[in-house]
Amino acid sequence: MPILVIAEHDNASLKSATLNTVTAALACGGDVHVLVAGHNAAAATKAAAEVAGVAKVLHADAEGLAHGLAENVAAQVLAIASGYSHILFPATASGKNVAPRVAAKLDVSQISDITKVDSADTFERPIYAGNAIATVQSGDSVKVITVRGTGFDAAAATGGSAAVESLSAVAASDKSSFVGSEIAKSERPELTAAKIIVSGGRALGSAEKFTEVMTPLADKLGAAIGASRAAVDAGYAPNDLQVGQTGKIVAPQLYIAAGISGAIQHLAGMKDSKVIVAINKDPEAPIFSVADYGLEADLFTAVPELVASL
Protein backbone atom coordinates (compact mmCIF):
# COMPACT_ATOMS: atom_id res chain seq x y z
CA MET A 1 0.00 0.00 0.00
CA PRO A 2 1.16 3.58 -0.57
CA ILE A 3 2.39 5.90 2.18
CA LEU A 4 0.84 9.28 2.92
CA VAL A 5 2.81 12.37 3.98
CA ILE A 6 0.87 15.34 5.35
CA ALA A 7 2.50 18.45 3.95
CA GLU A 8 3.17 21.42 6.16
CA HIS A 9 2.86 24.63 4.18
CA ASP A 10 1.67 28.23 4.17
CA ASN A 11 -0.43 27.77 1.01
CA ALA A 12 2.31 29.43 -1.03
CA SER A 13 5.25 27.12 -0.31
CA LEU A 14 6.21 23.92 1.49
CA LYS A 15 7.86 24.07 4.90
CA SER A 16 11.26 22.40 4.98
CA ALA A 17 10.09 19.78 7.50
CA THR A 18 7.92 18.26 4.77
CA LEU A 19 11.02 17.34 2.78
CA ASN A 20 12.55 15.48 5.73
CA THR A 21 9.26 13.65 6.23
CA VAL A 22 9.24 12.56 2.58
CA THR A 23 12.68 11.00 3.10
CA ALA A 24 11.36 9.05 6.08
CA ALA A 25 8.36 7.93 4.03
CA LEU A 26 10.58 6.67 1.22
CA ALA A 27 12.49 4.56 3.75
CA CYS A 28 9.21 2.81 4.69
CA GLY A 29 8.87 1.39 1.18
CA GLY A 30 5.99 1.86 -1.23
CA ASP A 31 4.83 4.83 -3.27
CA VAL A 32 4.77 8.14 -1.44
CA HIS A 33 1.74 10.39 -1.75
CA VAL A 34 1.61 13.91 -0.31
CA LEU A 35 -1.55 15.58 0.94
CA VAL A 36 -1.69 19.36 0.58
CA ALA A 37 -4.75 20.54 2.50
CA GLY A 38 -5.17 24.30 2.26
CA HIS A 39 -6.92 27.16 0.50
CA ASN A 40 -5.66 28.73 -2.71
CA ALA A 41 -2.68 26.44 -2.24
CA ALA A 42 -1.88 25.78 -5.90
CA ALA A 43 1.69 27.01 -5.42
CA ALA A 44 2.32 24.67 -2.49
CA THR A 45 0.76 21.81 -4.46
CA LYS A 46 3.04 22.49 -7.42
CA ALA A 47 6.06 22.55 -5.09
CA ALA A 48 5.02 19.20 -3.59
CA ALA A 49 4.73 17.67 -7.06
CA GLU A 50 8.32 18.65 -7.78
CA VAL A 51 9.77 16.92 -4.71
CA ALA A 52 11.97 14.00 -5.70
CA GLY A 53 10.47 10.62 -4.82
CA VAL A 54 6.83 11.74 -4.59
CA ALA A 55 4.50 9.63 -6.77
CA LYS A 56 1.26 11.58 -6.31
CA VAL A 57 0.05 14.81 -4.72
CA LEU A 58 -3.47 15.04 -3.32
CA HIS A 59 -4.86 18.57 -3.21
CA ALA A 60 -7.81 19.44 -0.99
CA ASP A 61 -8.87 23.08 -1.26
CA ALA A 62 -11.38 24.78 1.02
CA GLU A 63 -11.60 27.90 3.13
CA GLY A 64 -11.80 25.77 6.27
CA LEU A 65 -8.34 24.36 5.51
CA ALA A 66 -6.71 27.77 4.98
CA HIS A 67 -5.11 28.02 8.42
CA GLY A 68 -4.42 24.37 9.18
CA LEU A 69 -6.97 24.02 11.98
CA ALA A 70 -6.35 20.61 13.50
CA GLU A 71 -10.00 19.47 13.47
CA ASN A 72 -10.37 20.17 9.76
CA VAL A 73 -7.02 18.78 8.65
CA ALA A 74 -7.53 15.62 10.72
CA ALA A 75 -10.95 15.08 9.14
CA GLN A 76 -9.42 15.48 5.68
CA VAL A 77 -6.73 12.92 6.48
CA LEU A 78 -9.27 10.48 7.91
CA ALA A 79 -11.36 10.73 4.73
CA ILE A 80 -8.56 9.05 2.76
CA ALA A 81 -6.72 7.13 5.50
CA SER A 82 -8.08 3.72 4.55
CA GLY A 83 -5.97 3.66 1.41
CA TYR A 84 -2.63 3.92 3.21
CA SER A 85 -0.36 1.73 5.32
CA HIS A 86 1.53 4.66 6.88
CA ILE A 87 0.52 8.27 7.58
CA LEU A 88 3.48 10.53 8.36
CA PHE A 89 3.48 14.03 9.81
CA PRO A 90 6.42 16.35 10.53
CA ALA A 91 7.05 16.47 14.31
CA THR A 92 6.30 20.18 14.41
CA ALA A 93 3.69 22.08 16.41
CA SER A 94 1.23 21.57 13.58
CA GLY A 95 2.00 17.90 13.04
CA LYS A 96 1.83 17.16 16.77
CA ASN A 97 -1.57 18.84 16.87
CA VAL A 98 -3.13 16.77 14.07
CA ALA A 99 -1.46 13.34 14.31
CA PRO A 100 -2.91 12.30 17.72
CA ARG A 101 -6.43 13.10 16.51
CA VAL A 102 -5.93 10.89 13.47
CA ALA A 103 -4.42 8.05 15.53
CA ALA A 104 -7.26 8.20 18.07
CA LYS A 105 -9.95 8.10 15.40
CA LEU A 106 -8.22 5.14 13.71
CA ASP A 107 -7.82 3.44 17.11
CA VAL A 108 -4.09 2.90 16.63
CA SER A 109 -1.02 3.87 18.63
CA GLN A 110 0.87 6.92 17.43
CA ILE A 111 4.63 6.47 16.98
CA SER A 112 6.17 9.80 17.89
CA ASP A 113 9.32 11.62 16.86
CA ILE A 114 11.04 8.87 14.88
CA THR A 115 14.67 9.40 13.85
CA LYS A 116 15.22 6.21 11.84
CA VAL A 117 13.22 3.67 9.86
CA ASP A 118 14.54 0.13 10.39
CA SER A 119 11.78 -1.52 8.36
CA ALA A 120 8.18 -0.91 7.36
CA ASP A 121 6.97 -1.74 10.88
CA THR A 122 10.02 -0.92 13.02
CA PHE A 123 11.27 2.54 13.94
CA GLU A 124 13.73 4.24 16.27
CA ARG A 125 12.89 7.19 18.49
CA PRO A 126 14.76 9.02 21.28
CA ILE A 127 13.58 8.71 24.88
CA TYR A 128 14.83 10.13 28.20
CA ALA A 129 15.81 13.43 26.59
CA GLY A 130 17.75 11.62 23.89
CA ASN A 131 19.89 9.62 26.30
CA ALA A 132 18.44 6.34 25.03
CA ILE A 133 17.01 5.18 21.73
CA ALA A 134 13.89 3.01 21.73
CA THR A 135 13.22 0.58 18.89
CA VAL A 136 9.46 0.42 18.38
CA GLN A 137 7.69 -2.26 16.34
CA SER A 138 4.05 -1.71 15.43
CA GLY A 139 1.48 -4.32 14.49
CA ASP A 140 -1.19 -1.74 13.69
CA SER A 141 -2.71 -1.91 10.23
CA VAL A 142 -2.04 1.80 9.79
CA LYS A 143 1.07 3.41 11.26
CA VAL A 144 0.51 7.02 12.33
CA ILE A 145 3.96 8.57 12.75
CA THR A 146 5.53 11.93 13.50
CA VAL A 147 9.01 12.46 12.06
CA ARG A 148 11.81 14.39 13.75
CA GLY A 149 13.22 16.41 10.87
CA THR A 150 16.77 16.43 12.18
CA GLY A 151 16.89 12.63 11.92
CA PHE A 152 16.49 12.57 8.13
CA ASP A 153 18.08 14.41 5.23
CA ALA A 154 15.72 16.61 3.25
CA ALA A 155 14.43 15.17 -0.01
CA ALA A 156 15.41 17.15 -3.10
CA ALA A 157 12.90 19.94 -3.66
CA THR A 158 13.20 19.60 -7.43
CA GLY A 159 13.48 16.75 -9.88
CA GLY A 160 10.08 15.15 -9.26
CA SER A 161 7.08 15.17 -11.55
CA ALA A 162 4.23 13.73 -9.49
CA ALA A 163 0.67 13.62 -10.72
CA VAL A 164 -1.76 15.95 -8.94
CA GLU A 165 -5.21 14.74 -7.93
CA SER A 166 -7.90 17.03 -6.57
CA LEU A 167 -9.92 15.83 -3.58
CA SER A 168 -13.31 16.88 -2.31
CA ALA A 169 -12.68 18.88 0.83
CA VAL A 170 -14.43 17.83 4.03
CA ALA A 171 -16.92 20.14 5.69
CA ALA A 172 -15.35 22.52 8.18
CA SER A 173 -15.77 21.67 11.87
CA ASP A 174 -17.81 23.99 14.06
CA LYS A 175 -15.62 23.17 17.07
CA SER A 176 -12.95 25.74 16.26
CA SER A 177 -12.47 28.80 14.13
CA PHE A 178 -9.52 30.93 13.08
CA VAL A 179 -9.53 34.28 14.86
CA GLY A 180 -6.12 35.69 14.02
CA SER A 181 -2.38 35.22 14.30
CA GLU A 182 0.51 37.20 15.68
CA ILE A 183 3.65 36.20 13.83
CA ALA A 184 7.08 37.41 14.86
CA LYS A 185 8.84 38.74 11.79
CA SER A 186 12.58 38.57 11.45
CA GLU A 187 15.10 38.96 8.67
CA ARG A 188 17.09 36.13 10.21
CA PRO A 189 16.72 32.51 9.07
CA GLU A 190 14.02 30.45 10.74
CA LEU A 191 15.55 28.70 13.75
CA THR A 192 14.62 25.15 12.73
CA ALA A 193 15.86 25.65 9.15
CA ALA A 194 19.00 27.72 9.79
CA LYS A 195 22.41 26.39 8.75
CA ILE A 196 24.14 28.41 11.49
CA ILE A 197 22.76 29.09 14.97
CA VAL A 198 24.32 31.10 17.78
CA SER A 199 22.73 30.46 21.18
CA GLY A 200 23.10 32.27 24.47
CA GLY A 201 22.54 31.06 28.01
CA ARG A 202 21.79 32.39 31.46
CA ALA A 203 25.43 33.49 31.89
CA LEU A 204 24.67 36.52 29.71
CA GLY A 205 22.95 38.03 32.74
CA SER A 206 20.28 40.22 31.16
CA ALA A 207 18.19 40.77 28.06
CA GLU A 208 20.32 43.80 27.22
CA LYS A 209 23.56 41.82 27.39
CA PHE A 210 21.99 38.96 25.43
CA THR A 211 21.21 41.32 22.57
CA GLU A 212 24.49 43.23 22.88
CA VAL A 213 26.68 40.11 22.75
CA MET A 214 24.77 37.68 20.53
CA THR A 215 23.38 39.97 17.82
CA PRO A 216 26.73 41.11 16.34
CA LEU A 217 27.91 37.48 16.11
CA ALA A 218 24.69 36.40 14.42
CA ASP A 219 24.93 39.34 12.00
CA LYS A 220 28.49 38.45 11.05
CA LEU A 221 27.62 34.81 10.39
CA GLY A 222 24.16 35.33 8.89
CA ALA A 223 22.91 33.07 11.67
CA ALA A 224 19.70 32.49 13.56
CA ILE A 225 19.70 33.25 17.28
CA GLY A 226 18.73 30.64 19.85
CA ALA A 227 18.63 30.51 23.62
CA SER A 228 18.67 27.99 26.44
CA ARG A 229 15.57 27.42 28.54
CA ALA A 230 17.28 29.13 31.49
CA ALA A 231 17.82 32.26 29.39
CA VAL A 232 14.22 32.22 28.19
CA ASP A 233 12.82 31.64 31.69
CA ALA A 234 14.92 34.54 32.96
CA GLY A 235 13.42 36.81 30.31
CA TYR A 236 16.62 37.35 28.35
CA ALA A 237 15.13 36.02 25.11
CA PRO A 238 11.61 35.34 23.78
CA ASN A 239 10.13 31.87 24.05
CA ASP A 240 10.26 31.20 20.30
CA LEU A 241 14.07 31.21 20.45
CA GLN A 242 14.28 28.35 22.95
CA VAL A 243 16.33 25.36 21.82
CA GLY A 244 15.83 22.11 23.69
CA GLN A 245 13.53 19.26 24.50
CA THR A 246 10.68 21.63 25.37
CA GLY A 247 11.72 24.15 22.73
CA LYS A 248 12.88 23.63 19.16
CA ILE A 249 14.93 20.68 17.93
CA VAL A 250 17.69 21.89 15.62
CA ALA A 251 20.56 20.35 13.67
CA PRO A 252 22.40 23.13 11.82
CA GLN A 253 25.78 22.85 10.13
CA LEU A 254 27.26 25.03 12.90
CA TYR A 255 25.95 25.57 16.43
CA ILE A 256 27.73 28.06 18.71
CA ALA A 257 26.74 27.86 22.38
CA ALA A 258 27.85 30.85 24.47
CA GLY A 259 27.37 30.74 28.23
CA ILE A 260 25.28 27.56 28.06
CA SER A 261 26.17 24.93 30.65
CA GLY A 262 24.65 22.07 28.69
CA ALA A 263 21.71 20.72 30.69
CA ILE A 264 20.26 17.48 29.33
CA GLN A 265 17.14 19.34 28.22
CA HIS A 266 19.21 21.65 26.01
CA LEU A 267 21.51 18.97 24.65
CA ALA A 268 18.48 16.96 23.50
CA GLY A 269 17.59 19.84 21.18
CA MET A 270 20.93 20.49 19.50
CA LYS A 271 23.37 17.59 19.87
CA ASP A 272 22.70 16.42 16.30
CA SER A 273 24.29 19.63 14.97
CA LYS A 274 27.11 18.88 12.53
CA VAL A 275 29.70 21.08 14.31
CA ILE A 276 29.24 22.32 17.88
CA VAL A 277 31.34 25.14 19.35
CA ALA A 278 31.07 25.79 23.09
CA ILE A 279 32.25 28.93 24.88
CA ASN A 280 32.13 28.66 28.66
CA LYS A 281 34.44 29.63 31.50
CA ASP A 282 33.53 26.52 33.51
CA PRO A 283 35.79 23.65 32.39
CA GLU A 284 33.36 21.13 33.89
CA ALA A 285 30.36 22.38 31.92
CA PRO A 286 28.51 19.42 30.33
CA ILE A 287 28.31 21.27 27.01
CA PHE A 288 31.97 20.43 26.44
CA SER A 289 31.09 16.72 26.35
CA VAL A 290 29.23 17.15 23.05
CA ALA A 291 31.28 20.02 21.60
CA ASP A 292 33.58 19.53 18.63
CA TYR A 293 35.45 22.68 19.66
CA GLY A 294 35.53 24.07 23.17
CA LEU A 295 36.81 27.43 24.36
CA GLU A 296 37.26 27.85 28.10
CA ALA A 297 36.89 31.61 28.34
CA ASP A 298 34.67 34.44 29.51
CA LEU A 299 32.05 34.89 26.80
CA PHE A 300 32.01 38.68 27.33
CA THR A 301 35.61 38.73 26.14
CA ALA A 302 35.64 35.80 23.71
CA VAL A 303 32.53 36.59 21.67
CA PRO A 304 33.46 40.22 20.87
CA GLU A 305 36.96 39.05 19.94
CA LEU A 306 35.43 36.41 17.66
CA VAL A 307 33.20 39.03 16.04
CA ALA A 308 36.18 41.35 15.52
CA SER A 309 38.17 38.62 13.81
CA LEU A 310 35.41 37.56 11.41
GUMI-467061 format. One line per field, with one value per residue (C-alpha): residue number from 0; residue in one letter; x, y, z. Coordinates in steps of 0.05 Angstrom, whole numbers, plus 32768, in hexadecimal, padded with zeros to 4 digits. Example, Ala and Ser with C-alpha at 12.3 -4.5 7.8 and 13.67 -1.06 7.14 Angstrom:
2
n	[0 | 1]
res	[a | s]
x	[80F6 | 8111]
y	[7FA6 | 7FEB]
z	[809C | 808F]
//
This chain:
310
n	[0 | 1 | 2 | 3 | 4 | 5 | 6 | 7 | 8 | 9 | 10 | 11 | 12 | 13 | 14 | 15 | 16 | 17 | 18 | 19 | 20 | 21 | 22 | 23 | 24 | 25 | 26 | 27 | 28 | 29 | 30 | 31 | 32 | 33 | 34 | 35 | 36 | 37 | 38 | 39 | 40 | 41 | 42 | 43 | 44 | 45 | 46 | 47 | 48 | 49 | 50 | 51 | 52 | 53 | 54 | 55 | 56 | 57 | 58 | 59 | 60 | 61 | 62 | 63 | 64 | 65 | 66 | 67 | 68 | 69 | 70 | 71 | 72 | 73 | 74 | 75 | 76 | 77 | 78 | 79 | 80 | 81 | 82 | 83 | 84 | 85 | 86 | 87 | 88 | 89 | 90 | 91 | 92 | 93 | 94 | 95 | 96 | 97 | 98 | 99 | 100 | 101 | 102 | 103 | 104 | 105 | 106 | 107 | 108 | 109 | 110 | 111 | 112 | 113 | 114 | 115 | 116 | 117 | 118 | 119 | 120 | 121 | 122 | 123 | 124 | 125 | 126 | 127 | 128 | 129 | 130 | 131 | 132 | 133 | 134 | 135 | 136 | 137 | 138 | 139 | 140 | 141 | 142 | 143 | 144 | 145 | 146 | 147 | 148 | 149 | 150 | 151 | 152 | 153 | 154 | 155 | 156 | 157 | 158 | 159 | 160 | 161 | 162 | 163 | 164 | 165 | 166 | 167 | 168 | 169 | 170 | 171 | 172 | 173 | 174 | 175 | 176 | 177 | 178 | 179 | 180 | 181 | 182 | 183 | 184 | 185 | 186 | 187 | 188 | 189 | 190 | 191 | 192 | 193 | 194 | 195 | 196 | 197 | 198 | 199 | 200 | 201 | 202 | 203 | 204 | 205 | 206 | 207 | 208 | 209 | 210 | 211 | 212 | 213 | 214 | 215 | 216 | 217 | 218 | 219 | 220 | 221 | 222 | 223 | 224 | 225 | 226 | 227 | 228 | 229 | 230 | 231 | 232 | 233 | 234 | 235 | 236 | 237 | 238 | 239 | 240 | 241 | 242 | 243 | 244 | 245 | 246 | 247 | 248 | 249 | 250 | 251 | 252 | 253 | 254 | 255 | 256 | 257 | 258 | 259 | 260 | 261 | 262 | 263 | 264 | 265 | 266 | 267 | 268 | 269 | 270 | 271 | 272 | 273 | 274 | 275 | 276 | 277 | 278 | 279 | 280 | 281 | 282 | 283 | 284 | 285 | 286 | 287 | 288 | 289 | 290 | 291 | 292 | 293 | 294 | 295 | 296 | 297 | 298 | 299 | 300 | 301 | 302 | 303 | 304 | 305 | 306 | 307 | 308 | 309]
res	[m | p | i | l | v | i | a | e | h | d | n | a | s | l | k | s | a | t | l | n | t | v | t | a | a | l | a | c | g | g | d | v | h | v | l | v | a | g | h | n | a | a | a | a | t | k | a | a | a | e | v | a | g | v | a | k | v | l | h | a | d | a | e | g | l | a | h | g | l | a | e | n | v | a | a | q | v | l | a | i | a | s | g | y | s | h | i | l | f | p | a | t | a | s | g | k | n | v | a | p | r | v | a | a | k | l | d | v | s | q | i | s | d | i | t | k | v | d | s | a | d | t | f | e | r | p | i | y | a | g | n | a | i | a | t | v | q | s | g | d | s | v | k | v | i | t | v | r | g | t | g | f | d | a | a | a | a | t | g | g | s | a | a | v | e | s | l | s | a | v | a | a | s | d | k | s | s | f | v | g | s | e | i | a | k | s | e | r | p | e | l | t | a | a | k | i | i | v | s | g | g | r | a | l | g | s | a | e | k | f | t | e | v | m | t | p | l | a | d | k | l | g | a | a | i | g | a | s | r | a | a | v | d | a | g | y | a | p | n | d | l | q | v | g | q | t | g | k | i | v | a | p | q | l | y | i | a | a | g | i | s | g | a | i | q | h | l | a | g | m | k | d | s | k | v | i | v | a | i | n | k | d | p | e | a | p | i | f | s | v | a | d | y | g | l | e | a | d | l | f | t | a | v | p | e | l | v | a | s | l]
x	[8000 | 8017 | 8030 | 8011 | 8038 | 8011 | 8032 | 803F | 8039 | 8021 | 7FF7 | 802E | 8069 | 807C | 809D | 80E1 | 80CA | 809E | 80DC | 80FB | 80B9 | 80B9 | 80FE | 80E3 | 80A7 | 80D4 | 80FA | 80B8 | 80B1 | 8078 | 8061 | 805F | 8023 | 8020 | 7FE1 | 7FDE | 7FA1 | 7F99 | 7F76 | 7F8F | 7FCA | 7FDA | 8022 | 802E | 800F | 803D | 8079 | 8064 | 805F | 80A6 | 80C3 | 80EF | 80D1 | 8089 | 805A | 8019 | 8001 | 7FBB | 7F9F | 7F64 | 7F4F | 7F1C | 7F18 | 7F14 | 7F59 | 7F7A | 7F9A | 7FA8 | 7F75 | 7F81 | 7F38 | 7F31 | 7F74 | 7F69 | 7F25 | 7F44 | 7F79 | 7F47 | 7F1D | 7F55 | 7F7A | 7F5E | 7F89 | 7FCB | 7FF9 | 801F | 800A | 8046 | 8046 | 8080 | 808D | 807E | 804A | 8019 | 8028 | 8025 | 7FE1 | 7FC1 | 7FE3 | 7FC6 | 7F7F | 7F89 | 7FA8 | 7F6F | 7F39 | 7F5C | 7F64 | 7FAE | 7FEC | 8011 | 805D | 807B | 80BA | 80DD | 8125 | 8130 | 8108 | 8123 | 80EC | 80A4 | 808B | 80C8 | 80E1 | 8113 | 8102 | 8127 | 8110 | 8129 | 813C | 8163 | 818E | 8171 | 8154 | 8116 | 8108 | 80BD | 809A | 8051 | 801E | 7FE8 | 7FCA | 7FD7 | 8015 | 800A | 804F | 806F | 80B4 | 80EC | 8108 | 814F | 8152 | 814A | 816A | 813A | 8121 | 8134 | 8102 | 8108 | 810E | 80CA | 808E | 8055 | 800D | 7FDD | 7F98 | 7F62 | 7F3A | 7EF6 | 7F02 | 7EDF | 7EAE | 7ECD | 7EC5 | 7E9C | 7EC8 | 7EFD | 7F07 | 7F42 | 7F41 | 7F86 | 7FD0 | 800A | 8049 | 808E | 80B1 | 80FC | 812E | 8156 | 814E | 8118 | 8137 | 8124 | 813D | 817C | 81C0 | 81E3 | 81C7 | 81E6 | 81C7 | 81CE | 81C3 | 81B4 | 81FD | 81ED | 81CB | 8196 | 816C | 8196 | 81D7 | 81B8 | 81A8 | 81EA | 8216 | 81EF | 81D4 | 8217 | 822E | 81EE | 81F3 | 823A | 8228 | 81E3 | 81CA | 818A | 818A | 8177 | 8175 | 8175 | 8137 | 815A | 8164 | 811C | 8100 | 812A | 810C | 814C | 812F | 80E8 | 80CB | 80CD | 8119 | 811E | 8147 | 813D | 810F | 80D6 | 80EA | 8102 | 812B | 8162 | 819B | 81C0 | 8204 | 8221 | 8207 | 822B | 8217 | 822D | 8223 | 81FA | 820B | 81ED | 81B2 | 8195 | 8157 | 8180 | 81AE | 8172 | 8160 | 81A3 | 81D3 | 81C6 | 81E6 | 821E | 8252 | 8249 | 8273 | 826D | 8285 | 8283 | 82B1 | 829F | 82CC | 829B | 825F | 823A | 8236 | 827F | 826E | 8249 | 8272 | 82A0 | 82C5 | 82C7 | 82E0 | 82E9 | 82E2 | 82B5 | 8281 | 8280 | 82C8 | 82C9 | 828B | 829D | 82E3 | 82C5 | 8298 | 82D4 | 82FB | 82C4]
y	[8000 | 8048 | 8076 | 80BA | 80F7 | 8133 | 8171 | 81AC | 81ED | 8235 | 822B | 824D | 821E | 81DE | 81E1 | 81C0 | 818C | 816D | 815B | 8136 | 8111 | 80FB | 80DC | 80B5 | 809F | 8085 | 805B | 8038 | 801C | 8025 | 8061 | 80A3 | 80D0 | 8116 | 8138 | 8183 | 819B | 81E6 | 821F | 823F | 8211 | 8204 | 821C | 81ED | 81B4 | 81C2 | 81C3 | 8180 | 8161 | 8175 | 8152 | 8118 | 80D4 | 80EB | 80C1 | 80E8 | 8128 | 812D | 8173 | 8185 | 81CE | 81F0 | 822E | 8203 | 81E7 | 822B | 8230 | 81E7 | 81E0 | 819C | 8185 | 8193 | 8178 | 8138 | 812E | 8136 | 8102 | 80D2 | 80D7 | 80B5 | 808F | 804A | 8049 | 804E | 8023 | 805D | 80A5 | 80D3 | 8119 | 8147 | 8149 | 8194 | 81BA | 81AF | 8166 | 8157 | 8179 | 814F | 810B | 80F6 | 8106 | 80DA | 80A1 | 80A4 | 80A2 | 8067 | 8045 | 803A | 804D | 808A | 8081 | 80C4 | 80E8 | 80B1 | 80BC | 807C | 8049 | 8003 | 7FE2 | 7FEE | 7FDD | 7FEE | 8033 | 8055 | 8090 | 80B4 | 80AE | 80CB | 810D | 80E8 | 80C0 | 807F | 8068 | 803C | 800C | 8008 | 7FD3 | 7FDE | 7FAA | 7FDD | 7FDA | 8024 | 8044 | 808C | 80AB | 80EF | 80F9 | 8120 | 8148 | 8149 | 80FD | 80FB | 8120 | 814C | 812F | 8157 | 818F | 8188 | 814F | 812F | 812F | 8113 | 8110 | 813F | 8127 | 8155 | 813D | 8152 | 817A | 8165 | 8193 | 81C2 | 81B1 | 81E0 | 81CF | 8203 | 8240 | 826B | 82AE | 82CA | 82C0 | 82E8 | 82D4 | 82EC | 8307 | 8303 | 830B | 82D3 | 828A | 8261 | 823E | 81F7 | 8201 | 822A | 8210 | 8238 | 8246 | 826E | 8261 | 8285 | 826D | 8288 | 829E | 82DA | 82F9 | 8324 | 832F | 836C | 8344 | 830B | 833A | 8361 | 8322 | 82F2 | 831F | 8336 | 82EE | 82D8 | 8313 | 8301 | 82B8 | 82C3 | 8295 | 828A | 8299 | 8265 | 8262 | 8230 | 8224 | 8247 | 8285 | 8284 | 8279 | 82B3 | 82E0 | 82EB | 82D0 | 82C3 | 827D | 8270 | 8270 | 8237 | 81FB | 81BA | 8181 | 81B1 | 81E3 | 81D9 | 819E | 81B6 | 8197 | 81CF | 81C9 | 81F5 | 81FF | 8231 | 822D | 8269 | 8267 | 8227 | 81F3 | 81B9 | 819E | 815E | 8183 | 81B1 | 817B | 8153 | 818D | 819A | 8160 | 8148 | 8189 | 817A | 81A6 | 81BE | 81F7 | 8204 | 8243 | 823D | 8251 | 8212 | 81D9 | 81A7 | 81C0 | 8184 | 81A9 | 8199 | 814E | 8157 | 8190 | 8187 | 81C6 | 81E1 | 8225 | 822D | 8278 | 82B1 | 82BA | 8306 | 8307 | 82CC | 82DC | 8324 | 830D | 82D8 | 830D | 833B | 8304 | 82EF]
z	[8000 | 7FF5 | 802C | 803A | 8050 | 806B | 804F | 807B | 8054 | 8053 | 8014 | 7FEB | 7FFA | 801E | 8062 | 8064 | 8096 | 805F | 8038 | 8073 | 807D | 8034 | 803E | 807A | 8051 | 8018 | 804B | 805E | 8018 | 7FE7 | 7FBF | 7FE3 | 7FDD | 7FFA | 8013 | 800C | 8032 | 802D | 800A | 7FCA | 7FD3 | 7F8A | 7F94 | 7FCE | 7FA7 | 7F6C | 7F9A | 7FB8 | 7F73 | 7F64 | 7FA2 | 7F8E | 7FA0 | 7FA4 | 7F79 | 7F82 | 7FA2 | 7FBE | 7FC0 | 7FEC | 7FE7 | 8014 | 803F | 807D | 806E | 8064 | 80A8 | 80B8 | 80F0 | 810E | 810D | 80C3 | 80AD | 80D6 | 80B7 | 8072 | 8082 | 809E | 805F | 8037 | 806E | 805B | 801C | 8040 | 806A | 808A | 8098 | 80A7 | 80C4 | 80D3 | 811E | 8120 | 8148 | 8110 | 8105 | 814F | 8151 | 8119 | 811E | 8162 | 814A | 810D | 8137 | 8169 | 8134 | 8112 | 8156 | 814D | 8175 | 815D | 8154 | 8166 | 8151 | 812A | 8115 | 80ED | 80C5 | 80D0 | 80A7 | 8093 | 80DA | 8104 | 8117 | 8145 | 8172 | 81AA | 81F2 | 8234 | 8214 | 81DE | 820E | 81F5 | 81B3 | 81B3 | 817A | 8170 | 8147 | 8135 | 8122 | 8112 | 80CD | 80C4 | 80E1 | 80F7 | 80FF | 810E | 80F1 | 8113 | 80D9 | 80F4 | 80EE | 80A3 | 8069 | 8041 | 8000 | 7FC2 | 7FB7 | 7F6B | 7F3A | 7F47 | 7F19 | 7F42 | 7F2A | 7F4D | 7F61 | 7F7D | 7FB8 | 7FD2 | 8011 | 8051 | 8072 | 80A4 | 80ED | 8119 | 8155 | 8145 | 811B | 8106 | 8129 | 8118 | 811E | 813A | 8115 | 8129 | 80EC | 80E5 | 80AD | 80CC | 80B5 | 80D7 | 8113 | 80FF | 80B7 | 80C4 | 80AF | 80E6 | 812B | 8164 | 81A8 | 81E9 | 8230 | 8275 | 827E | 8252 | 828F | 826F | 8231 | 8220 | 8224 | 81FD | 81C3 | 81CA | 81C7 | 819B | 8164 | 8147 | 8142 | 8120 | 80F0 | 80DD | 80D0 | 80B2 | 80E9 | 810F | 815A | 818D | 81D8 | 8211 | 823B | 8276 | 824C | 8234 | 827A | 8293 | 825E | 8237 | 81F6 | 81DC | 81E1 | 8196 | 8199 | 81CB | 81B4 | 81DA | 81EA | 81FB | 81C7 | 817F | 8167 | 8138 | 8111 | 80EC | 80CB | 8102 | 8149 | 8176 | 81C0 | 81E9 | 8235 | 8231 | 8265 | 823E | 8266 | 824B | 8234 | 8208 | 81ED | 81D6 | 81A8 | 8186 | 818D | 8146 | 812B | 80FB | 811E | 8166 | 8183 | 81CE | 81F2 | 823D | 8276 | 829E | 8288 | 82A6 | 827E | 825F | 821C | 8211 | 820F | 81CD | 81B0 | 8175 | 8189 | 81CF | 81E7 | 8232 | 8237 | 824E | 8218 | 8223 | 820B | 81DA | 81B1 | 81A1 | 818F | 8161 | 8141 | 8136 | 8114 | 80E4]
//
